[in-house]
Amino acid sequence: MTDISFKEFQKLDIRVGKISKVEEIPKSENLYKLIVDFGNEQRQAIAGLKKHYTPQDLEGKKFVFILNLEKRKLMGIESQCMILAAVDQKGNIAIIRPEKDIEVGSKIV
């Protein structure tokens, strides 16, 4: 893995967002469409979380997202941000969350 400079890290727009809605994507076994509130805007994320989380596990909760990745289409639906998660060697997934309550839109520094 290549090291990046702190200046490069600062280019990443990583923020806290609150999932306001979770939708199932027809014909997908793994993907959800997430509507995420960042305070001054809402974006949608397409996330492969269906096998690990229910909509009730996600809706109304705050997680960490990266906002300035290239937009990408999955199953024909545009993903405008990406939820951050850790995955272990067994394929277990844990979504990254703030450890205490903080405003939506807060920047990760």
KELOZA-497993 format. One record per residue: residue number from 1; residue in one letter; x negated, y negated, z of N, C-alpha, C in turn. Coordinates in nm, 4 decimals, padded with zeros to 6 digits, always signed. Example, Ala and Ser with C-alpha at 12.3 -4.5 7.8 and 13.67 -1.06 7.14 Angstrom:
2
+-----+----+----------+----------+----------+----------+----------+----------+----------+----------+----------+
|   i | aa |      nxx |      nyy |      nzz |     caxx |     cayy |     cazz |      cxx |      cyy |      czz |
+-----+----+----------+----------+----------+----------+----------+----------+----------+----------+----------+
|   1 |  a | -01.3190 | +00.5690 | +00.7800 | -01.2300 | +00.4500 | +00.7800 | -01.3200 | +00.3300 | +00.7800 |
|   2 |  s | -01.2850 | +00.2250 | +00.7080 | -01.3670 | +00.1060 | +00.7140 | -01.2900 | -00.0030 | +00.7870 |
+-----+----+----------+----------+----------+----------+----------+----------+----------+----------+----------+
This chain:
109
+-----+----+----------+----------+----------+----------+----------+----------+----------+----------+----------+
|   i | aa |      nxx |      nyy |      nzz |     caxx |     cayy |     cazz |      cxx |      cyy |      czz |
+-----+----+----------+----------+----------+----------+----------+----------+----------+----------+----------+
|   1 |  m | -00.0843 | +00.1172 | +00.0000 | +00.0000 | +00.0000 | +00.0000 | -00.0896 | -00.1245 | +00.0000 |
|   2 |  t | -00.0542 | -00.2219 | -00.0797 | -00.1321 | -00.3444 | -00.0924 | -00.0872 | -00.4472 | +00.0109 |
|   3 |  d | -00.1833 | -00.5122 | +00.0751 | -00.1521 | -00.6204 | +00.1678 | -00.1070 | -00.7433 | +00.0898 |
|   4 |  i | -00.0156 | -00.8181 | +00.1510 | +00.0241 | -00.9460 | +00.0928 | -00.0152 | -01.0554 | +00.1908 |
|   5 |  s | -00.0308 | -01.1742 | +00.1388 | -00.0676 | -01.2870 | +00.2249 | +00.0556 | -01.3357 | +00.3011 |
|   6 |  f | +00.0315 | -01.4106 | +00.4067 | +00.1413 | -01.4709 | +00.4818 | +00.2202 | -01.5650 | +00.3915 |
|   7 |  k | +00.1492 | -01.6332 | +00.3021 | +00.2149 | -01.7232 | +00.2066 | +00.3136 | -01.6454 | +00.1189 |
|   8 |  e | +00.2764 | -01.5259 | +00.0762 | +00.3665 | -01.4417 | -00.0026 | +00.4863 | -01.3988 | +00.0818 |
|   9 |  f | +00.4621 | -01.3611 | +00.2073 | +00.5710 | -01.3220 | +00.2976 | +00.6712 | -01.4357 | +00.3130 |
|  10 |  q | +00.6233 | -01.5584 | +00.3223 | +00.7105 | -01.6732 | +00.3414 | +00.8047 | -01.6957 | +00.2231 |
|  11 |  k | +00.7734 | -01.6391 | +00.1089 | +00.8597 | -01.6518 | -00.0077 | +00.9870 | -01.5682 | +00.0061 |
|  12 |  l | +00.9850 | -01.4684 | +00.0951 | +01.1015 | -01.3828 | +00.1131 | +01.2096 | -01.4576 | +00.1903 |
|  13 |  d | +01.3317 | -01.4512 | +00.1430 | +01.4448 | -01.5129 | +00.2109 | +01.5213 | -01.4012 | +00.2822 |
|  14 |  i | +01.4858 | -01.3794 | +00.4093 | +01.5452 | -01.2730 | +00.4900 | +01.6319 | -01.3400 | +00.5954 |
|  15 |  r | +01.7594 | -01.3033 | +00.5983 | +01.8556 | -01.3710 | +00.6866 | +01.9501 | -01.2714 | +00.7532 |
|  16 |  v | +02.0127 | -01.3197 | +00.8594 | +02.1171 | -01.2444 | +00.9274 | +02.2493 | -01.2725 | +00.8566 |
|  17 |  g | +02.3207 | -01.1659 | +00.8243 | +02.4520 | -01.1780 | +00.7629 | +02.5522 | -01.0909 | +00.8358 |
|  18 |  k | +02.6779 | -01.1310 | +00.8303 | +02.7855 | -01.0559 | +00.8944 | +02.8718 | -00.9922 | +00.7861 |
|  19 |  i | +02.8874 | -00.8626 | +00.7923 | +02.9693 | -00.7920 | +00.6934 | +03.1163 | -00.8183 | +00.7232 |
|  20 |  s | +03.1820 | -00.8845 | +00.6295 | +03.3231 | -00.9172 | +00.6499 | +03.4165 | -00.8139 | +00.5871 |
|  21 |  k | +03.3659 | -00.7380 | +00.4893 | +03.4511 | -00.6393 | +00.4227 | +03.3649 | -00.5278 | +00.3648 |
|  22 |  v | +03.4139 | -00.4053 | +00.3760 | +03.3484 | -00.2880 | +00.3172 | +03.4488 | -00.2226 | +00.2233 |
|  23 |  e | +03.4064 | -00.2007 | +00.0987 | +03.4935 | -00.1358 | +00.0003 | +03.4254 | -00.0107 | -00.0527 |
|  24 |  e | +03.5038 | +00.0946 | -00.0697 | +03.4518 | +00.2160 | -00.1333 | +03.4420 | +00.1900 | -00.2833 |
|  25 |  i | +03.3425 | +00.2462 | -00.3449 | +03.3254 | +00.2337 | -00.4892 | +03.3757 | +00.3634 | -00.5523 |
|  26 |  p | +03.4793 | +00.3549 | -00.6366 | +03.5335 | +00.4762 | -00.6983 | +03.4251 | +00.5556 | -00.7711 |
|  27 |  k | +03.4332 | +00.6857 | -00.7575 | +03.3427 | +00.7814 | -00.8233 | +03.2012 | +00.7811 | -00.7646 |
|  28 |  s | +03.1783 | +00.7086 | -00.6563 | +03.0468 | +00.7098 | -00.5930 | +03.0532 | +00.7869 | -00.4620 |
|  29 |  e | +02.9606 | +00.8794 | -00.4448 | +02.9542 | +00.9575 | -00.3217 | +02.8763 | +00.8867 | -00.2119 |
|  30 |  n | +02.7992 | +00.7839 | -00.2466 | +02.7083 | +00.7251 | -00.1487 | +02.7184 | +00.5738 | -00.1339 |
|  31 |  l | +02.7813 | +00.5048 | -00.2288 | +02.7748 | +00.3588 | -00.2292 | +02.8977 | +00.2903 | -00.1696 |
|  32 |  y | +02.8709 | +00.1827 | -00.0976 | +02.9739 | +00.0890 | -00.0524 | +02.9460 | -00.0467 | -00.1170 |
|  33 |  k | +03.0509 | -00.1231 | -00.1382 | +03.0383 | -00.2646 | -00.1728 | +03.0629 | -00.3424 | -00.0442 |
|  34 |  l | +02.9652 | -00.4212 | -00.0037 | +02.9728 | -00.5004 | +00.1188 | +02.9908 | -00.6471 | +00.0824 |
|  35 |  i | +03.0853 | -00.7143 | +00.1459 | +03.0979 | -00.8587 | +00.1339 | +03.0349 | -00.9155 | +00.2609 |
|  36 |  v | +02.9346 | -01.0014 | +00.2418 | +02.8525 | -01.0473 | +00.3543 | +02.8590 | -01.1992 | +00.3667 |
|  37 |  d | +02.8846 | -01.2459 | +00.4876 | +02.8918 | -01.3890 | +00.5192 | +02.7564 | -01.4343 | +00.5730 |
|  38 |  f | +02.7004 | -01.5374 | +00.5082 | +02.5734 | -01.5960 | +00.5529 | +02.5934 | -01.7382 | +00.6061 |
|  39 |  g | +02.7155 | -01.7731 | +00.6397 | +02.7447 | -01.9055 | +00.6943 | +02.7833 | -02.0045 | +00.5871 |
|  40 |  n | +02.6895 | -02.0380 | +00.4984 | +02.7172 | -02.1353 | +00.3925 | +02.7569 | -02.0698 | +00.2605 |
|  41 |  e | +02.7523 | -01.9366 | +00.2542 | +02.7906 | -01.8648 | +00.1330 | +02.8211 | -01.7191 | +00.1656 |
|  42 |  q | +02.8914 | -01.6548 | +00.0721 | +02.9155 | -01.5118 | +00.0808 | +02.8524 | -01.4452 | -00.0400 |
|  43 |  r | +02.7999 | -01.3260 | -00.0180 | +02.7421 | -01.2479 | -00.1271 | +02.7896 | -01.1045 | -00.1141 |
|  44 |  q | +02.7733 | -01.0312 | -00.2242 | +02.8047 | -00.8894 | -00.2170 | +02.6772 | -00.8072 | -00.2292 |
|  45 |  a | +02.6754 | -00.6974 | -00.1549 | +02.5638 | -00.6033 | -00.1601 | +02.6206 | -00.4659 | -00.1916 |
|  46 |  i | +02.5503 | -00.3913 | -00.2739 | +02.5855 | -00.2525 | -00.3002 | +02.4831 | -00.1699 | -00.2231 |
|  47 |  a | +02.5325 | -00.0877 | -00.1306 | +02.4425 | -00.0176 | -00.0391 | +02.4765 | +00.1308 | -00.0320 |
|  48 |  g | +02.3747 | +00.2141 | -00.0339 | +02.3898 | +00.3592 | -00.0257 | +02.4003 | +00.4067 | +00.1177 |
|  49 |  l | +02.5103 | +00.3722 | +00.1819 | +02.5269 | +00.4014 | +00.3246 | +02.6435 | +00.4943 | +00.3562 |
|  50 |  k | +02.7189 | +00.5335 | +00.2569 | +02.8447 | +00.6059 | +00.2794 | +02.8255 | +00.7371 | +00.3566 |
|  51 |  k | +02.7155 | +00.8057 | +00.3353 | +02.6917 | +00.9332 | +00.4037 | +02.6457 | +00.9130 | +00.5478 |
|  52 |  h | +02.6144 | +00.7889 | +00.5843 | +02.5563 | +00.7616 | +00.7165 | +02.6434 | +00.6734 | +00.8055 |
|  53 |  y | +02.7299 | +00.5915 | +00.7452 | +02.8118 | +00.4963 | +00.8210 | +02.9534 | +00.4930 | +00.7657 |
|  54 |  t | +03.0505 | +00.4712 | +00.8547 | +03.1889 | +00.4501 | +00.8117 | +03.2089 | +00.2998 | +00.7924 |
|  55 |  p | +03.3127 | +00.2589 | +00.7211 | +03.3411 | +00.1152 | +00.7100 | +03.3557 | +00.0489 | +00.8474 |
|  56 |  q | +03.4148 | +00.1199 | +00.9430 | +03.4340 | +00.0640 | +01.0775 | +03.3001 | +00.0419 | +01.1498 |
|  57 |  d | +03.1991 | +00.1219 | +01.1158 | +03.0651 | +00.1030 | +01.1734 | +03.0020 | -00.0276 | +01.1269 |
|  58 |  l | +03.0452 | -00.0778 | +01.0111 | +02.9796 | -00.1911 | +00.9456 | +03.0582 | -00.3223 | +00.9544 |
|  59 |  e | +03.1880 | -00.3161 | +00.9341 | +03.2692 | -00.4387 | +00.9288 | +03.2627 | -00.5173 | +01.0592 |
|  60 |  g | +03.2409 | -00.6487 | +01.0432 | +03.2393 | -00.7386 | +01.1581 | +03.1069 | -00.7417 | +01.2325 |
|  61 |  k | +03.0081 | -00.6686 | +01.1828 | +02.8788 | -00.6622 | +01.2519 | +02.7712 | -00.7361 | +01.1726 |
|  62 |  k | +02.6691 | -00.7798 | +01.2460 | +02.5583 | -00.8546 | +01.1860 | +02.4392 | -00.7626 | +01.1602 |
|  63 |  f | +02.3800 | -00.7812 | +01.0426 | +02.2635 | -00.7036 | +01.0022 | +02.1657 | -00.7967 | +00.9316 |
|  64 |  v | +02.0496 | -00.7441 | +00.8957 | +01.9459 | -00.8222 | +00.8296 | +01.9465 | -00.7898 | +00.6797 |
|  65 |  f | +01.9418 | -00.8957 | +00.5981 | +01.9468 | -00.8837 | +00.4519 | +01.8354 | -00.9645 | +00.3885 |
|  66 |  i | +01.7919 | -00.9214 | +00.2710 | +01.7025 | -01.0042 | +00.1901 | +01.7866 | -01.0621 | +00.0772 |
|  67 |  l | +01.7752 | -01.1947 | +00.0594 | +01.8624 | -01.2640 | -00.0359 | +01.7976 | -01.2933 | -00.1706 |
|  68 |  n | +01.6666 | -01.3008 | -00.1784 | +01.6062 | -01.3460 | -00.3040 | +01.5380 | -01.2346 | -00.3845 |
|  69 |  l | +01.5971 | -01.1163 | -00.3822 | +01.5556 | -01.0129 | -00.4771 | +01.6298 | -01.0357 | -00.6079 |
|  70 |  e | +01.5758 | -00.9832 | -00.7168 | +01.6484 | -00.9902 | -00.8431 | +01.7826 | -00.9214 | -00.8260 |
|  71 |  k | +01.8876 | -00.9820 | -00.8798 | +02.0189 | -00.9189 | -00.8762 | +02.0145 | -00.7941 | -00.9641 |
|  72 |  r | +02.0929 | -00.6954 | -00.9239 | +02.0868 | -00.5673 | -00.9929 | +02.2254 | -00.5042 | -00.9937 |
|  73 |  k | +02.2575 | -00.4320 | -01.0995 | +02.3876 | -00.3653 | -01.1079 | +02.3728 | -00.2186 | -01.0718 |
|  74 |  l | +02.4639 | -00.1743 | -00.9848 | +02.4745 | -00.0337 | -00.9486 | +02.6183 | +00.0084 | -00.9742 |
|  75 |  m | +02.6371 | +00.1128 | -01.0523 | +02.7711 | +00.1585 | -01.0918 | +02.8513 | +00.0439 | -01.1535 |
|  76 |  g | +02.7814 | -00.0447 | -01.2246 | +02.8463 | -00.1550 | -01.2948 | +02.8822 | -00.2744 | -01.2083 |
|  77 |  i | +02.8425 | -00.2732 | -01.0797 | +02.8753 | -00.3826 | -00.9877 | +02.7461 | -00.4513 | -00.9450 |
|  78 |  e | +02.7460 | -00.5856 | -00.9531 | +02.6254 | -00.6613 | -00.9205 | +02.6003 | -00.6655 | -00.7692 |
|  79 |  s | +02.4766 | -00.6341 | -00.7325 | +02.4314 | -00.6487 | -00.5943 | +02.3523 | -00.7780 | -00.5857 |
|  80 |  q | +02.3929 | -00.8669 | -00.4954 | +02.3351 | -01.0013 | -00.4857 | +02.2433 | -01.0187 | -00.3654 |
|  81 |  c | +02.2303 | -00.9156 | -00.2857 | +02.1400 | -00.9156 | -00.1712 | +02.1208 | -00.7701 | -00.1307 |
|  82 |  m | +02.0315 | -00.7466 | -00.0352 | +02.0044 | -00.6089 | +00.0049 | +01.9966 | -00.5990 | +00.1566 |
|  83 |  i | +02.0718 | -00.5049 | +00.2114 | +02.0660 | -00.4796 | +00.3546 | +01.9358 | -00.4043 | +00.3837 |
|  84 |  l | +01.8715 | -00.4368 | +00.4955 | +01.7459 | -00.3713 | +00.5307 | +01.7716 | -00.2568 | +00.6276 |
|  85 |  a | +01.7060 | -00.1446 | +00.6020 | +01.7227 | -00.0265 | +00.6855 | +01.5912 | +00.0502 | +00.6912 |
|  86 |  a | +01.5789 | +00.1296 | +00.7957 | +01.4651 | +00.2201 | +00.8091 | +01.5141 | +00.3609 | +00.7762 |
|  87 |  v | +01.4268 | +00.4401 | +00.7158 | +01.4598 | +00.5792 | +00.6852 | +01.3426 | +00.6665 | +00.7299 |
|  88 |  d | +01.3751 | +00.7766 | +00.7976 | +01.2678 | +00.8649 | +00.8432 | +01.2480 | +00.9805 | +00.7457 |
|  89 |  q | +01.1555 | +01.0681 | +00.7772 | +01.1218 | +01.1788 | +00.6877 | +01.2358 | +01.2794 | +00.6711 |
|  90 |  k | +01.3314 | +01.2785 | +00.7643 | +01.4464 | +01.3688 | +00.7554 | +01.5622 | +01.3066 | +00.6775 |
|  91 |  g | +01.5466 | +01.1806 | +00.6366 | +01.6521 | +01.1120 | +00.5624 | +01.7516 | +01.0387 | +00.6499 |
|  92 |  n | +01.7253 | +01.0316 | +00.7800 | +01.8110 | +00.9549 | +00.8697 | +01.7918 | +00.8064 | +00.8423 |
|  93 |  i | +01.9008 | +00.7307 | +00.8482 | +01.8958 | +00.5876 | +00.8192 | +01.9420 | +00.5087 | +00.9403 |
|  94 |  a | +01.8694 | +00.3993 | +00.9698 | +01.9092 | +00.3053 | +01.0748 | +01.9022 | +00.1654 | +01.0157 |
|  95 |  i | +02.0164 | +00.0967 | +01.0121 | +02.0215 | -00.0387 | +00.9581 | +01.9590 | -00.1348 | +01.0586 |
|  96 |  i | +01.8843 | -00.2323 | +01.0088 | +01.8167 | -00.3300 | +01.0939 | +01.9173 | -00.4352 | +01.1400 |
|  97 |  r | +01.9230 | -00.4561 | +01.2718 | +02.0156 | -00.5518 | +01.3331 | +01.9406 | -00.6446 | +01.4263 |
|  98 |  p | +01.9923 | -00.7670 | +01.4462 | +01.9337 | -00.8536 | +01.5493 | +01.9539 | -00.7880 | +01.6859 |
|  99 |  e | +01.8572 | -00.8019 | +01.7751 | +01.8682 | -00.7376 | +01.9064 | +01.9600 | -00.8118 | +02.0022 |
| 100 |  k | +01.9950 | -00.9365 | +01.9695 | +02.0972 | -01.0084 | +02.0456 | +02.1745 | -01.0963 | +01.9483 |
| 101 |  d | +02.2862 | -01.1507 | +01.9948 | +02.3724 | -01.2292 | +01.9077 | +02.3015 | -01.3561 | +01.8608 |
| 102 |  i | +02.3133 | -01.3818 | +01.7321 | +02.2524 | -01.5010 | +01.6709 | +02.3423 | -01.5427 | +01.5548 |
| 103 |  e | +02.3397 | -01.6694 | +01.5196 | +02.4269 | -01.7205 | +01.4135 | +02.4003 | -01.6539 | +01.2797 |
| 104 |  v | +02.5099 | -01.6341 | +01.2027 | +02.4931 | -01.5849 | +01.0665 | +02.4136 | -01.6897 | +00.9881 |
| 105 |  g | +02.3330 | -01.6412 | +00.8964 | +02.2495 | -01.7298 | +00.8175 | +02.1132 | -01.7564 | +00.8794 |
| 106 |  s | +02.0934 | -01.7128 | +01.0040 | +01.9628 | -01.7355 | +01.0691 | +01.8533 | -01.6678 | +00.9883 |
| 107 |  k | +01.7429 | -01.7405 | +00.9683 | +01.6316 | -01.6921 | +00.8872 | +01.5378 | -01.6075 | +00.9713 |
| 108 |  i | +01.4909 | -01.4986 | +00.9126 | +01.3900 | -01.4130 | +00.9759 | +01.2540 | -01.4744 | +00.9420 |
| 109 |  v | +01.1767 | -01.5036 | +01.0459 | +01.0452 | -01.5687 | +01.0258 | +00.9338 | -01.4853 | +01.0860 |
+-----+----+----------+----------+----------+----------+----------+----------+----------+----------+----------+
